[in-house]
Amino acid sequence: MQDEPTPIELTKSVADFLRNDIAPLIYGHQAFKLRVAINILDLVTRQLTREEGSDAAEVERLRALLGMDGSVTDLNRTLAERIAKGEVDLATPGLAEHLWQTTMDKLAVDQPNYASYKRELSRSG
């Protein structure tokens, strides 16, 4: 594998090229489809940028909450099972905070311009 350019740089470059050089030339339904593609590339860029740090933080919160080790997928599955069984609920120390932070991390990738996300981000920052 090559070190440069990184996947983040590649997806950002393609999105910028489409946005700046191609989008002004396209109209109608094709322009709409191009905007959808650009939004997808922007989302992937944000996901790649944040993924490692937010996944590691989520795993640490889940380990503390569940008292066990595992992948982010396995830990989330276990959390869901314990919630479904009534073994864990919002009264469980750390659960509400974990769910809130996980939601904020997901919004940072999926909907960073969402007004409610921005409002909550400014409250915590």
DSSP file (Angstrom, degrees, kcal/mol; ACC not computed):
  #  RESIDUE AA STRUCTURE BP1 BP2  ACC     N-H-->O    O-->H-N    N-H-->O    O-->H-N    TCO  KAPPA ALPHA  PHI   PSI    X-CA   Y-CA   Z-CA
    1    1 A M              0   0    0      0, 0.0     2,-0.2     0, 0.0     3,-0.0   0.000 360.0 360.0 360.0 143.5    0.0    0.0    0.0
    2    2 A Q        -     0   0    0      1,-0.1     0, 0.0     3,-0.1     0, 0.0  -0.574 360.0-145.6 -82.4 148.3    1.1    3.5   -0.7
    3    3 A D  S    S+     0   0    0     -2,-0.2    -1,-0.1     1,-0.2     0, 0.0   0.830  70.9  82.1 -80.9 -33.4    1.4    6.0    2.1
    4    4 A E  S    S+     0   0    0      1,-0.2    -1,-0.2     2,-0.1     2,-0.1  -0.973  81.9  27.8-130.1 142.3    0.3    9.0    0.1
    5    5 A P  S    S-     0   0    0      0, 0.0    -1,-0.2     0, 0.0    -3,-0.1   0.655  85.5-143.7 -75.2 155.8   -2.3   10.0   -0.7
    6    6 A T     >  -     0   0    0     -2,-0.1     4,-2.5     1,-0.1     5,-0.2  -0.349  26.4-106.1 -77.0 161.9   -4.3    8.7    2.2
    7    7 A P  H  > S+     0   0    0      0, 0.0     4,-2.5     0, 0.0     5,-0.2   0.867 123.3  54.0 -55.9 -35.8   -7.9    7.5    1.8
    8    8 A I  H  > S+     0   0    0      1,-0.2     4,-2.2     2,-0.2     5,-0.2   0.937 109.4  46.5 -63.7 -46.3   -9.1   10.7    3.5
    9    9 A E  H  > S+     0   0    0      1,-0.2     4,-2.3     2,-0.2    -1,-0.2   0.883 112.8  51.1 -64.3 -37.9   -7.2   12.8    1.0
   10   10 A L  H  X S+     0   0    0     -4,-2.5     4,-2.4     2,-0.2     5,-0.2   0.952 111.9  43.9 -65.0 -50.3   -8.5   10.8   -1.9
   11   11 A T  H  X S+     0   0    0     -4,-2.5     4,-2.3     1,-0.2    -2,-0.2   0.898 115.5  49.2 -64.6 -38.9  -12.2   11.0   -1.0
   12   12 A K  H  X S+     0   0    0     -4,-2.2     4,-2.7    -5,-0.2    -1,-0.2   0.912 111.0  50.2 -65.3 -42.1  -11.8   14.7   -0.1
   13   13 A S  H  X S+     0   0    0     -4,-2.3     4,-2.6    -5,-0.2    -2,-0.2   0.916 111.4  47.5 -63.3 -43.9  -10.1   15.4   -3.4
   14   14 A V  H  X S+     0   0    0     -4,-2.4     4,-2.6     2,-0.2     5,-0.2   0.930 113.3  48.5 -63.9 -44.6  -12.7   13.6   -5.5
   15   15 A A  H  X S+     0   0    0     -4,-2.3     4,-2.7    -5,-0.2    -2,-0.2   0.925 112.7  48.0 -61.5 -44.5  -15.5   15.4   -3.6
   16   16 A D  H  X S+     0   0    0     -4,-2.7     4,-3.0     2,-0.2     5,-0.4   0.910 111.6  50.4 -62.9 -42.6  -13.9   18.8   -4.1
   17   17 A F  H  X>S+     0   0    0     -4,-2.6     4,-2.8     2,-0.2     5,-1.2   0.944 113.8  44.4 -60.1 -49.2  -13.3   18.1   -7.8
   18   18 A L  I  <>S+     0   0    0     -4,-2.6     5,-3.0     3,-0.2     4,-0.5   0.914 117.4  45.7 -62.2 -43.0  -16.9   17.1   -8.3
   19   19 A R  I  <5S+     0   0    0     -4,-2.7    -2,-0.2    -5,-0.2    -1,-0.2   0.917 124.7  29.8 -66.3 -45.3  -18.2   20.1   -6.3
   20   20 A N  I  <5S+     0   0    0     -4,-3.0    -3,-0.2    -5,-0.2    -2,-0.2   0.827 132.2  25.1 -89.9 -34.0  -16.0   22.8   -7.8
   21   21 A D  I  <5S+     0   0    0     -4,-2.8    -3,-0.2    -5,-0.4    -2,-0.1   0.786 129.5  28.5-105.0 -32.9  -15.3   21.6  -11.4
   22   22 A I  I >><S+     0   0    0     -5,-1.2     3,-1.9    -4,-0.5     4,-0.5   0.866 107.3  64.0 -99.3 -43.7  -18.2   19.3  -12.4
   23   23 A A  G >4<S+     0   0    0     -5,-3.0     3,-1.4     1,-0.3    -4,-0.1   0.861  97.5  57.7 -54.3 -41.5  -21.3   20.5  -10.4
   24   24 A P  G 34 S+     0   0    0      0, 0.0    -1,-0.3     0, 0.0    -2,-0.1   0.715 106.7  51.5 -63.1 -16.7  -21.4   24.0  -12.1
   25   25 A L  G <4 S+     0   0    0     -3,-1.9     2,-0.4    -4,-0.1    -2,-0.2   0.537  99.4  75.1 -94.8  -8.7  -21.7   22.3  -15.5
   26   26 A I    <<  -     0   0    0     -3,-1.4     2,-0.3    -4,-0.5    -4,-0.0  -0.851  57.3-177.1-115.3 142.4  -24.6   20.0  -14.6
   27   27 A Y    >>  +     0   0    0     -2,-0.4     3,-0.8     4,-0.0     4,-0.7  -0.828  42.4   7.5-130.7 167.1  -28.3   20.8  -14.2
   28   28 A G  H 3> S-     0   0    0     -2,-0.3     4,-1.7     1,-0.2     3,-0.4  -0.253 119.7 -11.5  68.1-144.6  -31.6   19.2  -13.3
   29   29 A H  H 3> S+     0   0    0      1,-0.3     4,-2.4     2,-0.2    -1,-0.2   0.831 134.2  57.7 -64.9 -33.3  -31.9   15.7  -12.0
   30   30 A Q  H <> S+     0   0    0     -3,-0.8     4,-2.1     1,-0.2    -1,-0.3   0.880 104.9  51.9 -64.7 -36.3  -28.3   14.9  -12.9
   31   31 A A  H  X S+     0   0    0     -4,-0.7     4,-2.3    -3,-0.4    -2,-0.2   0.889 108.6  51.4 -65.6 -38.5  -27.1   17.8  -10.7
   32   32 A F  H  X S+     0   0    0     -4,-1.7     4,-2.1     2,-0.2    -2,-0.2   0.939 110.2  48.0 -61.9 -47.0  -29.2   16.4   -7.9
   33   33 A K  H  X S+     0   0    0     -4,-2.4     4,-2.1     1,-0.2    -2,-0.2   0.869 110.7  52.1 -63.5 -35.9  -27.6   12.9   -8.3
   34   34 A L  H  X S+     0   0    0     -4,-2.1     4,-2.6     2,-0.2    -1,-0.2   0.910 107.4  51.7 -66.0 -41.4  -24.2   14.5   -8.3
   35   35 A R  H  X S+     0   0    0     -4,-2.3     4,-2.5     2,-0.2    -2,-0.2   0.885 108.6  52.0 -62.1 -37.9  -25.0   16.4   -5.1
   36   36 A V  H  X S+     0   0    0     -4,-2.1     4,-2.1     2,-0.2    -1,-0.2   0.934 110.5  47.9 -61.8 -45.7  -26.0   13.1   -3.5
   37   37 A A  H  X S+     0   0    0     -4,-2.1     4,-2.3     1,-0.2    -2,-0.2   0.902 111.7  49.8 -62.5 -41.5  -22.7   11.5   -4.6
   38   38 A I  H  X S+     0   0    0     -4,-2.6     4,-2.6     1,-0.2    -1,-0.2   0.911 109.5  51.5 -63.4 -42.5  -20.7   14.5   -3.2
   39   39 A N  H  X S+     0   0    0     -4,-2.5     4,-2.3     2,-0.2    -1,-0.2   0.880 109.1  51.2 -62.4 -37.6  -22.6   14.2    0.1
   40   40 A I  H  X S+     0   0    0     -4,-2.1     4,-2.6     2,-0.2    -2,-0.2   0.930 110.4  48.1 -65.5 -44.7  -21.7   10.5    0.3
   41   41 A L  H  X S+     0   0    0     -4,-2.3     4,-2.4     1,-0.2    -2,-0.2   0.897 111.4  50.8 -62.5 -39.9  -18.0   11.3   -0.4
   42   42 A D  H  X S+     0   0    0     -4,-2.6     4,-2.4     2,-0.2    -1,-0.2   0.908 110.5  49.6 -62.5 -41.6  -18.1   14.0    2.3
   43   43 A L  H  X S+     0   0    0     -4,-2.3     4,-2.7     2,-0.2    -2,-0.2   0.921 110.8  49.0 -63.6 -44.5  -19.7   11.6    4.8
   44   44 A V  H  X S+     0   0    0     -4,-2.6     4,-2.9     2,-0.2     5,-0.2   0.901 110.3  51.9 -62.6 -40.5  -17.0    8.9    4.0
   45   45 A T  H  X S+     0   0    0     -4,-2.4     4,-2.2     2,-0.2    -2,-0.2   0.936 111.9  45.6 -60.9 -46.6  -14.3   11.5    4.5
   46   46 A R  H  X S+     0   0    0     -4,-2.4     4,-2.2     2,-0.2     5,-0.2   0.901 113.1  51.0 -63.2 -40.0  -15.7   12.5    7.9
   47   47 A Q  H  X S+     0   0    0     -4,-2.7     4,-2.5     1,-0.2    -2,-0.2   0.932 111.4  46.4 -64.2 -45.4  -16.1    8.9    8.9
   48   48 A L  H  X S+     0   0    0     -4,-2.9     4,-0.5     1,-0.2    -1,-0.2   0.879 113.0  51.3 -63.1 -37.2  -12.6    8.1    8.0
   49   49 A T  H  < S+     0   0    0     -4,-2.2     4,-0.3    -5,-0.2    -1,-0.2   0.892 123.4  26.9 -66.8 -41.1  -11.3   11.1    9.8
   50   50 A R  H  X S+     0   0    0     -4,-2.2     4,-2.7    -5,-0.1     5,-0.4   0.649  97.4  91.5 -97.2 -18.0  -13.2   10.4   13.0
   51   51 A E  H  X S+     0   0    0     -4,-2.5     4,-2.8    -5,-0.2     5,-0.3   0.874  85.1  46.1 -52.8 -54.4  -13.5    6.6   12.9
   52   52 A E  H  X S+     0   0    0     -4,-0.5     4,-2.0     1,-0.2    -1,-0.2   0.931 118.5  40.3 -60.1 -49.0  -10.4    5.5   14.8
   53   53 A G  H  > S+     0   0    0     -4,-0.3     4,-2.2     2,-0.2    -1,-0.2   0.919 118.4  44.8 -68.1 -44.6  -10.7    8.0   17.7
   54   54 A S  H  X S+     0   0    0     -4,-2.7     4,-2.4     2,-0.2    -2,-0.2   0.882 113.8  50.1 -71.1 -35.8  -14.4    7.7   18.2
   55   55 A D  H  X S+     0   0    0     -4,-2.8     4,-2.6    -5,-0.4    -1,-0.2   0.920 111.6  48.7 -65.1 -42.5  -14.4    3.9   17.9
   56   56 A A  H  X S+     0   0    0     -4,-2.0     4,-2.2    -5,-0.3    -2,-0.2   0.918 113.2  47.2 -63.4 -42.7  -11.6    3.6   20.5
   57   57 A A  H  X S+     0   0    0     -4,-2.2     4,-2.3     2,-0.2    -1,-0.2   0.896 112.0  50.6 -65.7 -39.6  -13.4    6.0   22.8
   58   58 A E  H  X S+     0   0    0     -4,-2.4     4,-2.7     2,-0.2    -2,-0.2   0.918 109.4  50.8 -64.4 -42.9  -16.7    4.0   22.3
   59   59 A V  H  X S+     0   0    0     -4,-2.6     4,-2.9     1,-0.2    -2,-0.2   0.918 109.8  50.6 -60.6 -43.6  -14.9    0.7   23.1
   60   60 A E  H  X S+     0   0    0     -4,-2.2     4,-2.1     2,-0.2    -1,-0.2   0.917 111.5  47.5 -62.0 -43.0  -13.5    2.2   26.3
   61   61 A R  H  X S+     0   0    0     -4,-2.3     4,-2.3     1,-0.2    -2,-0.2   0.926 113.8  48.1 -63.2 -43.2  -16.9    3.4   27.4
   62   62 A L  H  X S+     0   0    0     -4,-2.7     4,-3.0     2,-0.2     5,-0.3   0.898 109.5  52.2 -65.7 -40.7  -18.4    0.0   26.6
   63   63 A R  H  X>S+     0   0    0     -4,-2.9     4,-2.4     1,-0.2     5,-0.6   0.927 112.4  45.9 -59.7 -44.6  -15.7   -1.9   28.4
   64   64 A A  H  <5S+     0   0    0     -4,-2.1    -2,-0.2    -5,-0.2    -1,-0.2   0.902 116.5  45.6 -64.7 -40.7  -16.2    0.2   31.5
   65   65 A L  H  <5S+     0   0    0     -4,-2.3    -2,-0.2    -5,-0.2    -1,-0.2   0.889 124.6  30.2 -70.0 -41.1  -20.0   -0.1   31.3
   66   66 A L  H  <5S-     0   0    0     -4,-3.0    -2,-0.2     2,-0.2    -3,-0.2   0.637  95.2-131.2 -98.0 -16.9  -20.1   -3.9   30.7
   67   67 A G  T  <5S+     0   0    0     -4,-2.4     2,-0.3    -5,-0.3    -3,-0.2   0.848  72.9  94.4  67.9  33.7  -17.0   -5.0   32.5
   68   68 A M      < -     0   0    0     -5,-0.6    -1,-0.3    -6,-0.3     2,-0.2  -0.954  68.6-118.6-149.3 166.9  -15.7   -7.0   29.5
   69   69 A D        +     0   0    0     -2,-0.3     2,-0.3    -3,-0.1    -9,-0.0  -0.638  48.0 110.2-102.9 162.3  -13.5   -6.8   26.5
   70   70 A G        -     0   0    0     -2,-0.2    -7,-0.1     4,-0.0     2,-0.1  -0.897  63.1 -56.4 157.9 178.4  -14.5   -7.2   22.8
   71   71 A S     >  -     0   0    0     -2,-0.3     4,-3.0     1,-0.1     5,-0.3  -0.350  54.7-105.0 -76.8 164.4  -14.8   -5.4   19.5
   72   72 A V  H  > S+     0   0    0      1,-0.2     4,-2.1     2,-0.2     5,-0.2   0.886 123.2  49.9 -58.4 -38.0  -17.1   -2.4   19.2
   73   73 A T  H  > S+     0   0    0      2,-0.2     4,-2.2     1,-0.2    -1,-0.2   0.940 112.7  44.9 -66.2 -47.8  -19.7   -4.6   17.4
   74   74 A D  H  > S+     0   0    0      1,-0.2     4,-2.4     2,-0.2    -2,-0.2   0.910 113.9  49.5 -63.8 -42.6  -19.6   -7.4   20.0
   75   75 A L  H  X S+     0   0    0     -4,-3.0     4,-2.5     1,-0.2    -1,-0.2   0.898 111.5  48.7 -65.4 -40.5  -19.7   -4.9   22.9
   76   76 A N  H  X S+     0   0    0     -4,-2.1     4,-2.6    -5,-0.3    -1,-0.2   0.886 110.4  51.5 -66.4 -37.7  -22.7   -3.1   21.4
   77   77 A R  H  X S+     0   0    0     -4,-2.2     4,-2.4     2,-0.2    -2,-0.2   0.928 111.0  48.0 -62.5 -44.3  -24.5   -6.4   20.8
   78   78 A T  H  X S+     0   0    0     -4,-2.4     4,-2.6     2,-0.2    -2,-0.2   0.911 111.2  50.7 -63.4 -42.7  -23.9   -7.3   24.5
   79   79 A L  H  X S+     0   0    0     -4,-2.5     4,-2.4     1,-0.2    -2,-0.2   0.934 110.6  49.1 -60.4 -45.9  -25.2   -3.9   25.6
   80   80 A A  H  X S+     0   0    0     -4,-2.6     4,-2.6     1,-0.2    -2,-0.2   0.906 111.3  49.8 -60.6 -41.9  -28.3   -4.2   23.5
   81   81 A E  H  X S+     0   0    0     -4,-2.4     4,-2.0     2,-0.2     6,-0.2   0.913 111.3  48.5 -62.9 -43.1  -29.0   -7.7   24.9
   82   82 A R  H  <>S+     0   0    0     -4,-2.6     5,-2.1     2,-0.2     6,-1.3   0.876 112.0  48.9 -67.6 -36.0  -28.6   -6.5   28.5
   83   83 A I  H ><5S+     0   0    0     -4,-2.4     3,-1.2     4,-0.2    -2,-0.2   0.940 110.9  50.6 -65.4 -45.8  -30.9   -3.6   27.8
   84   84 A A  H 3<5S+     0   0    0     -4,-2.6    -2,-0.2     1,-0.3    -1,-0.2   0.845 111.3  48.6 -60.7 -34.6  -33.5   -5.9   26.2
   85   85 A K  T 3<5S-     0   0    0     -4,-2.0    -1,-0.3    -5,-0.2    -2,-0.2   0.537 115.0-117.0 -82.5  -6.7  -33.2   -8.2   29.3
   86   86 A G  T < 5S+     0   0    0     -3,-1.2    -3,-0.2    -4,-0.5    -2,-0.1   0.596  83.1 120.7  81.1  10.5  -33.7   -5.3   31.7
   87   87 A E  S   <S+     0   0    0     -5,-2.1     2,-0.4    -6,-0.2    -4,-0.2   0.737  77.4  34.1 -77.3 -22.8  -30.2   -5.9   33.2
   88   88 A V  S    S+     0   0    0     -6,-1.3     2,-0.3    -9,-0.1    -2,-0.2  -0.996  71.0 155.0-133.5 135.7  -29.1   -2.4   32.1
   89   89 A D    >   -     0   0    0     -2,-0.4     3,-2.5    -3,-0.1     6,-0.2  -0.848  60.7 -74.7-146.3-174.9  -31.2    0.8   32.0
   90   90 A L  T 3  S+     0   0    0      1,-0.3     6,-0.4    -2,-0.3     4,-0.1   0.660 125.4  63.5 -64.0 -14.1  -30.8    4.5   32.2
   91   91 A A  T 3  S+     0   0    0      2,-0.1    -1,-0.3     4,-0.1     3,-0.0   0.621  78.0 106.3 -80.8 -12.6  -30.3    4.3   35.9
   92   92 A T  S X> S-     0   0    0     -3,-2.5     3,-2.0     1,-0.1     4,-0.6  -0.527  86.9-106.0 -68.2 124.0  -27.1    2.3   35.2
   93   93 A P  T 34 S+     0   0    0      0, 0.0    -1,-0.1     0, 0.0    -2,-0.1  -0.275 100.7   9.7 -55.2 127.7  -24.1    4.5   36.0
   94   94 A G  T 3> S+     0   0    0     -4,-0.1     4,-2.3    -3,-0.0     5,-0.2   0.175  98.3 103.0  92.2 -16.3  -22.5    5.7   32.8
   95   95 A L  H <> S+     0   0    0     -3,-2.0     4,-2.9    -6,-0.2     5,-0.2   0.960  81.8  45.5 -67.2 -50.4  -25.2    4.4   30.4
   96   96 A A  H  X S+     0   0    0     -4,-0.6     4,-2.5    -6,-0.4    -1,-0.2   0.914 115.2  48.6 -59.4 -42.5  -26.9    7.8   29.6
   97   97 A E  H  > S+     0   0    0      2,-0.2     4,-2.7     1,-0.2    -1,-0.2   0.908 111.9  49.5 -64.0 -41.7  -23.5    9.5   29.2
   98   98 A H  H  X S+     0   0    0     -4,-2.3     4,-2.6     2,-0.2     5,-0.2   0.942 112.1  47.1 -62.1 -47.8  -22.3    6.7   26.9
   99   99 A L  H  X S+     0   0    0     -4,-2.9     4,-2.2     1,-0.2    -2,-0.2   0.898 113.3  49.3 -62.5 -40.4  -25.5    6.8   24.7
  100  100 A W  H  X S+     0   0    0     -4,-2.5     4,-2.5    -5,-0.2    -2,-0.2   0.941 113.4  45.0 -63.9 -48.1  -25.3   10.6   24.5
  101  101 A Q  H  X S+     0   0    0     -4,-2.7     4,-2.5     1,-0.2    -2,-0.2   0.889 112.7  51.3 -66.0 -38.4  -21.6   10.7   23.5
  102  102 A T  H  X S+     0   0    0     -4,-2.6     4,-2.2    -5,-0.2    -1,-0.2   0.909 110.9  49.0 -64.0 -41.5  -22.1    7.9   21.0
  103  103 A T  H  X S+     0   0    0     -4,-2.2     4,-2.6    -5,-0.2    -2,-0.2   0.927 111.6  48.7 -62.4 -45.4  -25.0    9.8   19.5
  104  104 A M  H  X S+     0   0    0     -4,-2.5     4,-2.0     1,-0.2    -2,-0.2   0.898 110.9  50.9 -62.7 -40.5  -22.9   13.0   19.3
  105  105 A D  H  X S+     0   0    0     -4,-2.5     4,-0.8     2,-0.2    -1,-0.2   0.899 111.5  47.6 -63.7 -40.4  -20.0   11.1   17.7
  106  106 A K  H >X S+     0   0    0     -4,-2.2     4,-3.0     1,-0.2     3,-0.6   0.899 110.9  50.7 -69.0 -39.9  -22.4    9.6   15.1
  107  107 A L  H 3X S+     0   0    0     -4,-2.6     4,-1.9     1,-0.2     7,-0.2   0.848 101.2  63.1 -65.1 -33.1  -24.0   13.0   14.3
  108  108 A A  H 3< S+     0   0    0     -4,-2.0    -1,-0.2    -5,-0.2    -2,-0.2   0.822 115.7  32.1 -60.2 -30.1  -20.5   14.5   13.9
  109  109 A V  H << S+     0   0    0     -4,-0.8    -2,-0.2    -3,-0.6    -1,-0.2   0.894 129.3  33.8 -89.3 -50.5  -20.1   12.1   10.9
  110  110 A D  H  < S+     0   0    0     -4,-3.0    -3,-0.2     1,-0.2    -2,-0.2   0.884 135.6   9.8 -80.1 -41.4  -23.6   11.8    9.6
  111  111 A Q    ><  +     0   0    0     -4,-1.9     3,-1.9    -5,-0.3    -1,-0.2  -0.433  63.5 158.4-140.3  61.1  -25.1   15.3   10.2
  112  112 A P  T 3  S+     0   0    0      0, 0.0    -1,-0.1     0, 0.0    -4,-0.1   0.683  80.6  50.3 -65.6 -15.9  -22.5   17.8   11.3
  113  113 A N  T 3  S+     0   0    0     -6,-0.1     2,-0.2    -3,-0.1    -5,-0.1   0.351  76.9 128.5-101.3   5.8  -24.6   20.7   10.2
  114  114 A Y    <>  -     0   0    0     -3,-1.9     4,-2.5    -7,-0.2     3,-0.3  -0.454  60.9-135.6 -63.7 126.5  -27.7   19.6   12.0
  115  115 A A  H  > S+     0   0    0      1,-0.2     4,-2.4    -2,-0.2     5,-0.2   0.874 101.9  49.2 -57.2 -43.8  -28.9   22.5   14.1
  116  116 A S  H  > S+     0   0    0      2,-0.2     4,-2.4     1,-0.2    -1,-0.2   0.879 110.8  51.3 -65.8 -36.6  -29.6   20.5   17.3
  117  117 A Y  H  > S+     0   0    0     -3,-0.3     4,-2.6     2,-0.2    -2,-0.2   0.942 110.8  48.0 -63.2 -47.5  -26.2   18.9   17.0
  118  118 A K  H  X S+     0   0    0     -4,-2.5     4,-2.1     1,-0.2    -2,-0.2   0.896 111.2  51.3 -61.0 -40.3  -24.5   22.3   16.7
  119  119 A R  H  X S+     0   0    0     -4,-2.4     4,-1.5    -5,-0.2    -1,-0.2   0.941 113.1  44.0 -62.8 -47.6  -26.4   23.6   19.6
  120  120 A E  H  X S+     0   0    0     -4,-2.4     4,-1.7     1,-0.2    -2,-0.2   0.863 111.3  54.7 -67.1 -34.8  -25.5   20.7   21.9
  121  121 A L  H  X S+     0   0    0     -4,-2.6     4,-1.2     1,-0.2    -1,-0.2   0.892 107.3  49.8 -64.8 -39.4  -21.9   20.9   20.7
  122  122 A S  H  < S+     0   0    0     -4,-2.1    -1,-0.2     1,-0.2    -2,-0.2   0.810 108.1  54.4 -70.5 -28.3  -21.7   24.5   21.7
  123  123 A R  H  < S+     0   0    0     -4,-1.5    -1,-0.2     1,-0.2    -2,-0.2   0.871 114.1  40.0 -69.6 -36.5  -23.1   23.8   25.1
  124  124 A S  H  <        0   0    0     -4,-1.7    -2,-0.2     1,-0.2    -1,-0.2   0.625 360.0 360.0 -89.0 -12.6  -20.5   21.2   25.8
  125  125 A G     <        0   0    0     -4,-1.2    -1,-0.2    -5,-0.2    -2,-0.2   0.440 360.0 360.0-102.0 360.0  -17.6   23.1   24.3
